[in-house]
Amino acid sequence: MASVDLGVSYEDYCSDLQRMWYLRKPGEQNVPEVVSQAFAAVKGAIEAGKAVLKPGVQGWQVDAAAREYLVQAGYPEYQHALGHGVGRYAHDGGPILGPRWARYGETPYYTIEEGLVFTLELGVMTERGYVSQEDEVIVTAQGCEWFSQPQNAIYVV
């Protein structure tokens, strides 16, 4: 398994993305089921958070939807926030899409506003390695839209 966490800066704005590849072992034809299942759970959790993200909600509510989905799929909770703001910096401050943990202070309680850009990122550890994804969304009047092209399948090498 290989993951790349990257970003670019263009006209004073930044991005923050993560992609993963499965590196086949000699003679291996397919991605192992344990990796495919983990990828589906990660993707589903991100989609669950995305479905809640809209103006007027608080960041912790978005994180809670993703966290609940992942736990229901049989994986442990991730030990960080689901997402953070992206703008002039890759970690731009403001509201955080995170749990109501003391280390995040008041940021999970901030109200989400239209026009903000966030990452949606999480991963799970498997016996074959860490399966993760990070994409970006922009908050619209009705909810949010992908700001980056999401990874919809495991890249295989």
DSSP file with accessible surface (Angstrom, degrees, kcal/mol):
  #  RESIDUE AA STRUCTURE BP1 BP2  ACC     N-H-->O    O-->H-N    N-H-->O    O-->H-N    TCO  KAPPA ALPHA  PHI   PSI    X-CA   Y-CA   Z-CA
    1    1 A M              0   0   51      0, 0.0     2,-0.4     0, 0.0    21,-0.2   0.000 360.0 360.0 360.0 140.4    0.0    0.0    0.0
    2    2 A A  E     -A   21   0A  34     19,-2.7    19,-3.1   127,-0.1     2,-0.4  -1.000 360.0-170.4-138.9 136.6    1.2    3.5   -0.8
    3    3 A S  E     -A   20   0A  52     -2,-0.4     2,-0.5    17,-0.2    17,-0.2  -0.965   6.0-161.3-124.7 144.9   -0.3    6.8    0.1
    4    4 A V  E     -A   19   0A  65     15,-2.8    15,-2.4    -2,-0.4     2,-0.6  -0.995   0.7-165.8-126.3 122.7    0.6   10.3   -1.1
    5    5 A D  E     +A   18   0A  91     -2,-0.5     2,-0.3    13,-0.2    13,-0.3  -0.953  30.2 156.7-105.7 118.9   -0.5   13.4    0.8
    6    6 A L  E     -A   17   0A  72     11,-3.2    11,-3.4    -2,-0.6     2,-0.3  -0.897  24.1-176.0-142.1 167.8    0.0   16.4   -1.4
    7    7 A G        -     0   0   43     -2,-0.3     2,-0.3     9,-0.2     9,-0.2  -0.978  10.9-148.6-158.6 160.6   -1.0   19.9   -2.1
    8    8 A V        -     0   0   93     -2,-0.3     7,-1.5     2,-0.0     2,-0.5  -0.927  11.0-138.9-129.7 158.7   -0.3   22.7   -4.5
    9    9 A S  E     +G   14   0B  87     -2,-0.3     2,-0.4     5,-0.2     5,-0.2  -0.983  26.1 170.4-118.4 128.9   -0.3   26.4   -4.2
   10   10 A Y  E >   -G   13   0B 160      3,-3.0     3,-1.8    -2,-0.5    -2,-0.0  -0.975  67.5 -15.0-143.5 124.0   -1.7   28.5   -7.1
   11   11 A E  T 3  S-     0   0  140     -2,-0.4     3,-0.1     1,-0.3    -1,-0.1   0.893 129.2 -50.8  48.5  47.3   -2.5   32.2   -7.1
   12   12 A D  T 3  S+     0   0  115      1,-0.2     2,-0.3    76,-0.0    -1,-0.3   0.581 118.5 107.0  70.8  13.1   -2.1   32.4   -3.3
   13   13 A Y  E <   -G   10   0B 127     -3,-1.8    -3,-3.0    73,-0.0     2,-0.3  -0.919  53.3-151.1-119.3 152.6   -4.5   29.5   -2.6
   14   14 A C  E     -G    9   0B  36     73,-3.3     2,-0.3    -2,-0.3    -5,-0.2  -0.745   4.4-154.3-118.4 164.0   -3.6   25.9   -1.5
   15   15 A S        -     0   0   20     -7,-1.5     2,-0.3    -2,-0.3    75,-0.1  -0.859   0.9-160.2-128.8 167.0   -5.0   22.4   -1.9
   16   16 A D        +     0   0   10     -2,-0.3     2,-0.3    -9,-0.2    -9,-0.2  -0.845  24.3 156.8-152.5 107.7   -4.6   19.3    0.3
   17   17 A L  E     -A    6   0A  33    -11,-3.4   -11,-3.2    -2,-0.3     2,-0.4  -0.913  23.3-157.5-132.4 159.3   -5.3   15.9   -1.1
   18   18 A Q  E     -AB   5 134A  22    116,-2.0   116,-1.3    -2,-0.3     2,-0.3  -0.999  10.0-177.9-139.6 137.6   -4.4   12.3   -0.5
   19   19 A R  E     -A    4   0A  28    -15,-2.4   -15,-2.8    -2,-0.4     2,-0.3  -0.952   9.3-153.7-130.3 153.1   -4.4    9.3   -2.8
   20   20 A M  E     -A    3   0A   0     -2,-0.3   135,-1.2   -17,-0.2     2,-0.3  -0.952   5.0-165.9-131.6 150.3   -3.6    5.7   -2.3
   21   21 A W  E     -Ac   2 155A  80    -19,-3.1   -19,-2.7    -2,-0.3     2,-0.6  -0.957  18.3-134.9-126.9 147.4   -2.3    2.8   -4.4
   22   22 A Y  E     - c   0 156A   4    133,-3.3   135,-2.6    -2,-0.3     2,-0.8  -0.919  16.9-149.9-102.3 125.6   -2.3   -0.9   -3.8
   23   23 A L        -     0   0   81     -2,-0.6   133,-0.1   133,-0.2     2,-0.0  -0.850  19.4-135.3 -96.6 107.9    1.1   -2.4   -4.7
   24   24 A R        -     0   0  110    133,-2.3     3,-0.1    -2,-0.8     7,-0.1  -0.337  12.4-125.8 -65.7 142.1    0.4   -6.0   -5.8
   25   25 A K    >   -     0   0  121      1,-0.2     3,-2.6    -2,-0.0    -1,-0.1  -0.485  49.6 -71.8 -78.1 156.7    2.6   -8.7   -4.5
   26   26 A P  T 3  S+     0   0  138      0, 0.0    -1,-0.2     0, 0.0     3,-0.1  -0.240 123.8  11.5 -52.3 129.1    4.3  -11.0   -7.1
   27   27 A G  T 3  S+     0   0   71      1,-0.3     2,-0.3    -3,-0.1    -2,-0.0   0.312  93.8 133.3  85.6  -9.7    1.6  -13.2   -8.6
   28   28 A E    <   +     0   0   42     -3,-2.6    -1,-0.3     1,-0.2    -4,-0.1  -0.606  29.7 179.3 -78.1 130.2   -1.3  -11.3   -7.1
   29   29 A Q        +     0   0  138     -2,-0.3     2,-0.3     1,-0.1    -1,-0.2   0.783  60.9  33.6 -98.2 -34.9   -4.1  -10.5   -9.5
   30   30 A N  S    S-     0   0  128    126,-0.0    -1,-0.1     0, 0.0     3,-0.1  -0.833  86.1 -96.4-125.3 160.3   -6.6   -8.7   -7.4
   31   31 A V        -     0   0   30     -2,-0.3     5,-0.1     1,-0.1   125,-0.0  -0.562  56.3-102.5 -70.0 132.1   -6.7   -6.3   -4.5
   32   32 A P    >>  -     0   0   21      0, 0.0     4,-2.3     0, 0.0     3,-0.8  -0.258  24.3-120.0 -58.8 146.6   -7.3   -8.3   -1.3
   33   33 A E  H 3> S+     0   0  125      1,-0.3     4,-3.1     2,-0.2     5,-0.3   0.862 112.1  60.3 -56.3 -38.3  -10.8   -8.2    0.0
   34   34 A V  H 3> S+     0   0   37      1,-0.2     4,-1.5     2,-0.2    -1,-0.3   0.880 109.1  43.7 -61.4 -34.3   -9.6   -6.7    3.3
   35   35 A V  H <> S+     0   0    0     -3,-0.8     4,-2.7     2,-0.2    -2,-0.2   0.922 113.5  50.0 -76.1 -44.0   -8.3   -3.7    1.4
   36   36 A S  H  X S+     0   0   43     -4,-2.3     4,-2.3     1,-0.2    -2,-0.2   0.912 112.0  48.4 -61.0 -42.6  -11.3   -3.4   -0.8
   37   37 A Q  H  X S+     0   0  102     -4,-3.1     4,-2.2     2,-0.2    -1,-0.2   0.902 111.7  49.3 -65.2 -41.4  -13.7   -3.5    2.2
   38   38 A A  H  X S+     0   0    0     -4,-1.5     4,-2.7    -5,-0.3     5,-0.2   0.917 110.3  50.8 -64.3 -42.1  -11.6   -0.9    4.0
   39   39 A F  H  X S+     0   0   14     -4,-2.7     4,-2.8     1,-0.2     5,-0.2   0.927 110.4  49.8 -61.8 -43.3  -11.6    1.4    1.0
   40   40 A A  H  X S+     0   0   57     -4,-2.3     4,-2.6     1,-0.2    -1,-0.2   0.896 111.6  48.7 -63.2 -38.8  -15.4    1.1    0.7
   41   41 A A  H  X S+     0   0    6     -4,-2.2     4,-2.5     2,-0.2    -2,-0.2   0.919 112.7  47.2 -67.3 -42.8  -15.8    1.9    4.4
   42   42 A V  H  X S+     0   0    0     -4,-2.7     4,-2.4     2,-0.2    -2,-0.2   0.947 114.6  46.6 -62.5 -48.4  -13.5    5.0    4.2
   43   43 A K  H  X S+     0   0   26     -4,-2.8     4,-2.4    -5,-0.2    -2,-0.2   0.921 113.1  49.9 -60.3 -43.7  -15.3    6.2    1.0
   44   44 A G  H  X S+     0   0   13     -4,-2.6     4,-2.3    -5,-0.2    -1,-0.2   0.890 109.8  50.3 -64.1 -39.4  -18.7    5.6    2.7
   45   45 A A  H  X S+     0   0    0     -4,-2.5     4,-2.2     2,-0.2    -1,-0.2   0.915 110.6  49.3 -65.9 -41.7  -17.7    7.5    5.8
   46   46 A I  H  X S+     0   0    0     -4,-2.4     4,-2.7     1,-0.2    -2,-0.2   0.930 111.6  49.2 -62.5 -43.5  -16.5   10.4    3.8
   47   47 A E  H  X S+     0   0   75     -4,-2.4     4,-2.1     1,-0.2    -2,-0.2   0.883 108.1  54.5 -63.3 -36.8  -19.8   10.4    1.8
   48   48 A A  H  X S+     0   0   24     -4,-2.3     4,-0.7     2,-0.2    -1,-0.2   0.908 111.3  44.3 -64.6 -42.2  -21.8   10.3    5.1
   49   49 A G  H >X S+     0   0    0     -4,-2.2     4,-1.5     1,-0.2     3,-1.0   0.923 111.2  53.8 -64.9 -44.3  -20.0   13.4    6.3
   50   50 A K  H 3< S+     0   0   42     -4,-2.7    -2,-0.2     1,-0.3    -1,-0.2   0.874 102.1  59.4 -58.1 -37.4  -20.4   15.1    3.0
   51   51 A A  H 3< S+     0   0   86     -4,-2.1    -1,-0.3     1,-0.2    -2,-0.2   0.779 110.2  42.1 -64.7 -25.0  -24.2   14.4    3.1
   52   52 A V  H << S+     0   0   48     -3,-1.0     2,-0.5    -4,-0.7    -1,-0.2   0.716  88.6 104.4 -93.4 -22.3  -24.4   16.4    6.4
   53   53 A L     <  +     0   0    0     -4,-1.5     6,-0.0    -3,-0.2    -4,-0.0  -0.450  45.9 119.8 -72.2 114.0  -22.1   19.3    5.4
   54   54 A K    >   -     0   0  104     -2,-0.5     3,-1.6    85,-0.1    58,-0.3  -0.972  69.3 -64.8-161.9 164.4  -24.2   22.4    4.6
   55   55 A P  T 3  S+     0   0   43      0, 0.0    58,-0.2     0, 0.0     3,-0.1  -0.298 116.0  28.5 -57.4 139.3  -24.5   26.0    5.8
   56   56 A G  T 3  S+     0   0   55     56,-2.8     2,-0.1     1,-0.4    57,-0.1   0.151  93.3 106.5  98.3 -19.6  -25.9   26.3    9.4
   57   57 A V    <   -     0   0   19     -3,-1.6    55,-3.1    55,-0.1    -1,-0.4  -0.466  69.4-117.1 -85.6 165.7  -24.6   23.0   10.8
   58   58 A Q  B >>  -H  111   0C  59     53,-0.2     3,-1.3    -2,-0.1     4,-1.0  -0.776  22.9-115.7-100.6 151.3  -21.7   22.7   13.2
   59   59 A G  H 3> S+     0   0    0     51,-1.2     4,-2.1    -2,-0.3     3,-0.4   0.830 111.8  60.7 -55.6 -37.0  -18.5   20.9   12.3
   60   60 A W  H 3> S+     0   0   53     48,-2.4     4,-2.5     1,-0.2    -1,-0.3   0.831  99.2  58.1 -63.2 -29.5  -18.9   18.3   15.0
   61   61 A Q  H <> S+     0   0   73     -3,-1.3     4,-1.5    47,-0.3    -1,-0.2   0.883 106.3  47.7 -68.2 -36.0  -22.2   17.2   13.4
   62   62 A V  H  X S+     0   0    0     -4,-1.0     4,-1.6    -3,-0.4    -2,-0.2   0.940 113.6  47.3 -67.7 -47.9  -20.4   16.5   10.1
   63   63 A D  H  X S+     0   0    2     -4,-2.1     4,-3.0    35,-0.2     5,-0.2   0.908 108.0  56.6 -59.6 -42.3  -17.6   14.5   11.8
   64   64 A A  H  X S+     0   0   38     -4,-2.5     4,-2.6     1,-0.2    -1,-0.2   0.878 104.2  52.5 -61.3 -37.6  -20.2   12.5   13.9
   65   65 A A  H  X S+     0   0   22     -4,-1.5     4,-1.9     2,-0.2    -1,-0.2   0.930 113.9  42.2 -65.3 -43.9  -21.9   11.3   10.7
   66   66 A A  H  X S+     0   0    0     -4,-1.6     4,-2.4     2,-0.2    -2,-0.2   0.928 115.0  50.5 -67.7 -43.2  -18.7   10.0    9.2
   67   67 A R  H  X S+     0   0   19     -4,-3.0     4,-2.4     1,-0.2     5,-0.2   0.919 110.4  49.4 -62.2 -43.6  -17.5    8.5   12.5
   68   68 A E  H  X S+     0   0  127     -4,-2.6     4,-2.7    -5,-0.2    -1,-0.2   0.918 110.2  51.1 -63.4 -43.2  -20.8    6.7   13.1
   69   69 A Y  H  X S+     0   0  105     -4,-1.9     4,-1.6    -5,-0.2    -2,-0.2   0.938 111.1  47.9 -59.4 -47.0  -20.7    5.2    9.5
   70   70 A L  H  <>S+     0   0    1     -4,-2.4     5,-2.0     2,-0.2    -2,-0.2   0.919 113.1  46.8 -63.6 -42.9  -17.1    4.0   10.0
   71   71 A V  H ><5S+     0   0   66     -4,-2.4     3,-1.9     1,-0.2    -1,-0.2   0.918 109.8  53.7 -66.4 -41.4  -17.9    2.4   13.4
   72   72 A Q  H 3<5S+     0   0  151     -4,-2.7    -1,-0.2     1,-0.3    -2,-0.2   0.816 103.4  58.3 -61.6 -28.9  -21.1    0.8   12.0
   73   73 A A  T 3<5S-     0   0   49     -4,-1.6    -1,-0.3    -5,-0.2    -2,-0.2   0.469 127.4-101.7 -79.9  -3.0  -18.9   -0.7    9.2
   74   74 A G  T < 5S+     0   0   67     -3,-1.9    -3,-0.2     1,-0.3    -2,-0.1   0.580  82.1 120.6  97.9  13.7  -16.8   -2.4   11.9
   75   75 A Y      < -     0   0   41     -5,-2.0    -1,-0.3     1,-0.1    -2,-0.1  -0.765  64.1-105.3-109.0 155.1  -13.8   -0.2   12.1
   76   76 A P        -     0   0  101      0, 0.0    -1,-0.1     0, 0.0     2,-0.1  -0.330  46.8 -87.7 -72.8 159.2  -12.4    1.8   15.1
   77   77 A E        -     0   0   88      1,-0.1     2,-0.1    -6,-0.0   -10,-0.0  -0.375  42.8-115.4 -62.2 142.4  -12.8    5.6   15.3
   78   78 A Y        -     0   0   10      2,-0.1    -1,-0.1     1,-0.1     4,-0.1  -0.471  20.7-129.5 -74.4 153.0  -10.1    7.6   13.6
   79   79 A Q  S    S+     0   0  125     -2,-0.1     2,-0.3     2,-0.1    -1,-0.1  -0.142  79.7  49.3-103.6  38.8   -8.2    9.7   16.1
   80   80 A H  S    S-     0   0   52     -2,-0.0     2,-0.1     0, 0.0    -2,-0.1  -0.912  95.5 -67.9-155.7 179.5   -8.4   13.1   14.4
   81   81 A A        -     0   0   10     -2,-0.3    17,-0.3    17,-0.1     3,-0.1  -0.440  36.8-126.6 -75.3 153.8  -10.9   15.4   12.8
   82   82 A L  S    S-     0   0    0     15,-1.7    39,-3.3     1,-0.2     2,-0.3   0.850  83.0 -11.5 -67.1 -35.5  -12.7   14.5    9.6
   83   83 A G  E     -I   97   0D   1     14,-1.7    14,-2.3    37,-0.2     2,-0.3  -0.994  53.0-153.3-163.7 166.8  -11.7   17.7    8.0
   84   84 A H  E     -I   96   0D  19     -2,-0.3    35,-2.3    12,-0.2    12,-0.2  -0.932  38.6 -84.5-141.4 161.8  -10.2   21.2    8.1
   85   85 A G  B     -D  118   0A   9     10,-0.5     7,-2.4     8,-0.3     8,-0.4  -0.367  36.5-161.7 -69.5 147.1  -10.5   24.4    6.2
   86   86 A V        +     0   0   10     31,-2.2    31,-0.4     5,-0.2     4,-0.2  -0.995  38.2 105.4-129.5 136.8   -8.4   25.0    3.1
   87   87 A G  S    S+     0   0   11      2,-2.3   -73,-3.3    -2,-0.4     6,-0.0  -0.443  88.4   1.1-166.5-110.6   -7.7   28.4    1.6
   88   88 A R  S    S+     0   0  124    -75,-0.2     2,-0.3    -2,-0.1   -73,-0.1   0.723 137.3  34.1 -72.0 -18.8   -4.6   30.5    1.6
   89   89 A Y  S    S-     0   0  163    -75,-0.1    -2,-2.3     1,-0.1     3,-0.4  -0.942  86.9-118.8-129.9 156.5   -3.0   27.7    3.7
   90   90 A A  S    S+     0   0   34     -2,-0.3     2,-0.6     1,-0.3    -6,-0.1   0.843 120.1  34.6 -64.1 -32.9   -3.5   23.9    3.5
   91   91 A H  S    S+     0   0  127     -5,-0.1    -1,-0.3     1,-0.1    -5,-0.2  -0.864  82.6 173.7-119.0  93.4   -4.7   24.1    7.1
   92   92 A D        -     0   0   66     -7,-2.4    -6,-0.2    -2,-0.6    -4,-0.1   0.378  30.5-128.1 -93.3   1.5   -6.4   27.5    7.0
   93   93 A G        +     0   0   53     -8,-0.4    -8,-0.3     1,-0.1    -1,-0.2  -0.331  62.3  96.0  84.3-169.9   -8.1   27.7   10.4
   94   94 A G  S    S+     0   0   42    -10,-0.1    -1,-0.1    -2,-0.1    16,-0.1  -0.482  85.3   6.8  81.4-153.4  -11.8   28.5   11.1
   95   95 A P        -     0   0   19      0, 0.0   -10,-0.5     0, 0.0     2,-0.4  -0.253  68.1-151.7 -61.6 148.2  -14.3   25.8   11.7
   96   96 A I  E     -I   84   0D  29     11,-1.5     2,-1.5   -12,-0.2   -12,-0.2  -0.943  16.6-134.0-119.6 142.3  -13.0   22.3   11.9
   97   97 A L  E     +I   83   0D   0    -14,-2.3   -15,-1.7    -2,-0.4   -14,-1.7  -0.686  66.9 121.9 -91.0  78.0  -15.1   19.2   11.0
   98   98 A G        -     0   0    0     -2,-1.5   -35,-0.2   -17,-0.3   -34,-0.2  -0.883  65.4 -85.7-140.0 168.3  -14.0   17.4   14.2
   99   99 A P        -     0   0   10      0, 0.0     2,-2.1     0, 0.0     5,-0.1  -0.221  50.0 -97.6 -71.6 165.4  -15.3   15.7   17.3
  100  100 A R  S    S+     0   0  137    -40,-0.1     2,-0.3     8,-0.1     6,-0.0  -0.373  72.1 145.3 -82.8  60.0  -16.1   17.6   20.5
  101  101 A W    >   -     0   0   76     -2,-2.1     3,-2.0     1,-0.1     4,-0.4  -0.769  60.1-119.9 -98.9 147.2  -12.7   16.8   22.0
  102  102 A A  G >  S+     0   0  100     -2,-0.3     3,-2.0     1,-0.3    -1,-0.1   0.841 108.4  66.4 -54.9 -36.4  -10.9   19.3   24.3
  103  103 A R  G 3  S+     0   0  154      1,-0.3    -1,-0.3     2,-0.1    -3,-0.1   0.725  99.9  51.5 -64.2 -17.9   -7.9   19.5   22.0
  104  104 A Y  G X  S-     0   0   40     -3,-2.0     3,-1.5     1,-0.2    -1,-0.3   0.463  90.3-165.3 -96.5  -2.0  -10.1   21.1   19.3
  105  105 A G  T <   -     0   0   41     -3,-2.0    -1,-0.2    -4,-0.4     4,-0.1  -0.240  62.0 -25.1  58.3-134.8  -11.4   23.8   21.6
  106  106 A E  T >  S+     0   0  128      1,-0.2     3,-2.2     2,-0.1     4,-0.5   0.550 111.5  97.9 -88.1  -9.7  -14.4   25.7   20.2
  107  107 A T  G X  S+     0   0   36     -3,-1.5   -11,-1.5     1,-0.3     3,-0.9   0.791  77.5  56.3 -59.4 -30.7  -13.7   25.0   16.5
  108  108 A P  G 3  S+     0   0    0      0, 0.0   -48,-2.4     0, 0.0   -47,-0.3   0.695 104.9  56.0 -71.5 -13.3  -16.0   22.0   16.1
  109  109 A Y  G <  S+     0   0   84     -3,-2.2    -2,-0.2   -50,-0.2    -3,-0.1   0.515  79.9 113.7 -94.0  -7.1  -18.9   24.3   17.4
  110  110 A Y  S <  S-     0   0  105     -3,-0.9   -51,-1.2    -4,-0.5     2,-0.3  -0.366  74.1-112.0 -64.6 145.8  -18.4   27.0   14.7
  111  111 A T  B     -H   58   0C  72    -53,-0.2   -53,-0.2   -52,-0.1     2,-0.2  -0.617  28.8-120.2 -82.3 134.4  -21.3   27.3   12.3
  112  112 A I        -     0   0    2    -55,-3.1   -56,-2.8    -2,-0.3     2,-0.3  -0.518  30.8-160.5 -75.3 138.6  -20.5   26.2    8.7
  113  113 A E    >   -     0   0  126    -58,-0.2     3,-1.4    -2,-0.2    26,-0.2  -0.878  25.4 -93.7-122.1 153.5  -21.0   28.9    6.0
  114  114 A E  T 3  S+     0   0  124     -2,-0.3    26,-0.2     1,-0.2     3,-0.1  -0.301 106.8  32.0 -59.9 142.4  -21.5   28.9    2.3
  115  115 A G  T 3  S+     0   0   47     24,-2.9    -1,-0.2     1,-0.3     2,-0.1   0.253  83.8 129.6  94.4 -12.1  -18.2   29.3    0.3
  116  116 A L    <   -     0   0   53     -3,-1.4    23,-2.8    22,-0.1     2,-0.4  -0.484  48.4-143.5 -75.5 148.2  -15.9   27.5    2.7
  117  117 A V  E     + E   0 138A  24    -31,-0.4   -31,-2.2    21,-0.2     2,-0.3  -0.945  23.3 176.9-113.0 132.5  -13.6   24.8    1.4
  118  118 A F  E     -DE  85 137A   1     19,-2.3    19,-2.6    -2,-0.4     2,-0.2  -0.949  26.9-126.1-130.6 154.2  -12.9   21.7    3.6
  119  119 A T  E     - E   0 136A   0    -35,-2.3     2,-0.4    -2,-0.3    17,-0.2  -0.628  13.9-155.1 -86.3 155.3  -11.0   18.5    3.4
  120  120 A L  E     + E   0 135A   0     15,-2.4    15,-1.9    -2,-0.2     2,-0.4  -0.964  33.2 157.7-126.7 111.8  -12.8   15.3    4.1
  121  121 A E  E     + E   0 134A  33    -39,-3.3     2,-0.3    -2,-0.4    13,-0.2  -0.998   7.1 130.8-146.1 136.3  -10.1   12.8    5.2
  122  122 A L  E     - E   0 133A   4     11,-1.7    11,-1.9    -2,-0.4     2,-0.3  -0.964  19.7-169.1-167.5 171.9   -9.8    9.6    7.2
  123  123 A G  E     - E   0 132A   5     -2,-0.3     2,-0.3     9,-0.2     9,-0.3  -0.974  12.2-137.8-160.2 169.2   -8.4    6.1    7.0
  124  124 A V  E     - E   0 131A   6      7,-2.4     7,-3.0    -2,-0.3     2,-0.4  -0.985  21.2-122.2-135.9 147.9   -8.3    2.7    8.6
  125  125 A M  E     + E   0 130A 134     -2,-0.3     2,-0.3     5,-0.2     5,-0.2  -0.733  32.6 178.5 -88.8 135.4   -5.4    0.3    9.4
  126  126 A T  E >   - E   0 129A  16      3,-1.9     3,-1.6    -2,-0.4   -91,-0.0  -0.804  47.9 -98.6-124.6 172.8   -5.7   -3.2    7.9
  127  127 A E  T 3  S+     0   0  167     -2,-0.3     3,-0.1     1,-0.3    -2,-0.0   0.678 126.8  49.7 -64.9 -14.5   -3.4   -6.2    8.0
  128  128 A R  T 3  S-     0   0   63      1,-0.4    -1,-0.3   -96,-0.0     2,-0.2   0.372 125.1 -81.7-104.9   1.3   -2.2   -5.0    4.6
  129  129 A G  E <   - E   0 126A  22     -3,-1.6    -3,-1.9     2,-0.1     2,-0.4  -0.725  65.4 -33.9 128.5-176.7   -1.5   -1.4    5.5
  130  130 A Y  E     - E   0 125A  92     -2,-0.2     2,-0.6    -5,-0.2    -5,-0.2  -0.678  46.7-160.5 -86.3 126.4   -3.3    2.0    6.0
  131  131 A V  E     + E   0 124A   0     -7,-3.0    -7,-2.4    -2,-0.4     2,-0.3  -0.939  28.7 152.6-109.3 117.8   -6.2    2.6    3.6
  132  132 A S  E     - E   0 123A   1     -2,-0.6     2,-0.3    -9,-0.3    -9,-0.2  -0.916  26.9-167.7-145.1 167.1   -7.0    6.3    3.4
  133  133 A Q  E     - E   0 122A   0    -11,-1.9   -11,-1.7    -2,-0.3     2,-0.3  -0.983   1.0-172.7-155.1 147.0   -8.5    9.1    1.3
  134  134 A E  E     +BE  18 121A   0   -116,-1.3  -116,-2.0    -2,-0.3     2,-0.3  -0.951  17.0 159.3-144.7 122.5   -8.5   12.9    1.4
  135  135 A D  E     - E   0 120A   0    -15,-1.9   -15,-2.4    -2,-0.3     2,-0.4  -0.816  31.0-118.7-131.4 174.5  -10.6   15.1   -0.9
  136  136 A E  E     - E   0 119A   6     -2,-0.3    11,-2.9   -17,-0.2    12,-1.8  -0.924  21.7-173.5-121.8 145.8  -11.9   18.6   -0.8
  137  137 A V  E     -FE 146 118A   0    -19,-2.6   -19,-2.3    -2,-0.4     2,-0.4  -0.928  15.9-141.1-130.1 155.4  -15.4   20.0   -0.9
  138  138 A I  E     -FE 145 117A  45      7,-2.6     7,-2.3    -2,-0.3     2,-0.4  -0.970  25.2-121.9-116.4 134.5  -16.9   23.5   -1.2
  139  139 A V  E     -F  144   0A   2    -23,-2.8   -24,-2.9    -2,-0.4     5,-0.3  -0.618  33.7-173.8 -77.9 128.6  -20.0   24.4    0.8
  140  140 A T        -     0   0   23      3,-2.4     3,-0.5    -2,-0.4   -24,-0.1  -0.628  42.4 -94.8-112.3 176.1  -22.9   25.6   -1.3
  141  141 A A  S    S+     0   0   52      1,-0.2   -27,-0.1    -2,-0.2     3,-0.0   0.849 126.5  38.0 -60.7 -33.4  -26.3   27.1   -0.4
  142  142 A Q  S    S-     0   0  167    -88,-0.1     2,-0.3     1,-0.0    -1,-0.2   0.549 134.1 -67.1 -95.9 -11.1  -27.8   23.6   -0.6
  143  143 A G  S    S-     0   0   11     -3,-0.5    -3,-2.4    -5,-0.0     2,-0.3  -0.798  76.4 -51.5 163.7-115.4  -25.0   21.5    0.9
  144  144 A C  E     -F  139   0A  17     -5,-0.3     2,-0.3    -2,-0.3    -5,-0.2  -0.985  35.4-151.9-154.7 161.6  -21.6   20.9   -0.7
  145  145 A E  E     -F  138   0A 115     -7,-2.3    -7,-2.6    -2,-0.3     2,-0.2  -0.936  38.7 -88.2-130.4 155.3  -20.0   19.8   -3.9
  146  146 A W  E     -F  137   0A  67     -2,-0.3    -9,-0.3    -9,-0.2     3,-0.1  -0.440  33.1-175.6 -62.0 131.1  -16.7   18.1   -4.7
  147  147 A F  S    S+     0   0  116    -11,-2.9     2,-0.3   -29,-0.2   -10,-0.2   0.678  75.8  39.7 -96.3 -29.7  -14.0   20.7   -5.1
  148  148 A S  S    S-     0   0   20    -12,-1.8   -13,-0.0    -3,-0.1  -131,-0.0  -0.747 100.9 -97.8-110.1 164.2  -11.4   18.1   -6.1
  149  149 A Q        -     0   0  150     -2,-0.3    -2,-0.0    -3,-0.1     3,-0.0  -0.754  48.8-132.1 -80.3 112.4  -12.0   15.0   -8.2
  150  150 A P        -     0   0   12      0, 0.0     2,-0.7     0, 0.0   -15,-0.1  -0.308  13.1-113.1 -69.0 151.8  -12.5   12.2   -5.6
  151  151 A Q        +     0   0    0   -133,-0.2     3,-0.1     1,-0.1   -16,-0.0  -0.759  37.2 176.2 -81.2 115.5  -10.7    8.9   -5.8
  152  152 A N        +     0   0  100     -2,-0.7     2,-0.3     1,-0.1    -1,-0.1   0.504  61.1  29.3-101.5  -7.7  -13.5    6.4   -6.5
  153  153 A A  S    S-     0   0   57   -114,-0.0     2,-0.4  -113,-0.0    -1,-0.1  -0.975  88.9 -93.9-147.5 159.4  -11.4    3.3   -6.9
  154  154 A I        -     0   0   28     -2,-0.3     2,-0.4    -3,-0.1  -133,-0.2  -0.598  38.2-130.3 -75.7 128.6   -8.2    1.9   -5.6
  155  155 A Y  E     -c   21   0A  92   -135,-1.2  -133,-3.3    -2,-0.4     2,-0.4  -0.681  25.9-153.0 -77.6 133.4   -5.3    2.6   -7.9
  156  156 A V  E      c   22   0A  66     -2,-0.4  -133,-0.2  -135,-0.2  -135,-0.0  -0.937 360.0 360.0-117.4 133.1   -3.4   -0.6   -8.5
  157  157 A V              0   0   95   -135,-2.6  -133,-2.3    -2,-0.4  -136,-0.0  -0.951 360.0 360.0-118.2 360.0    0.3   -1.0   -9.4
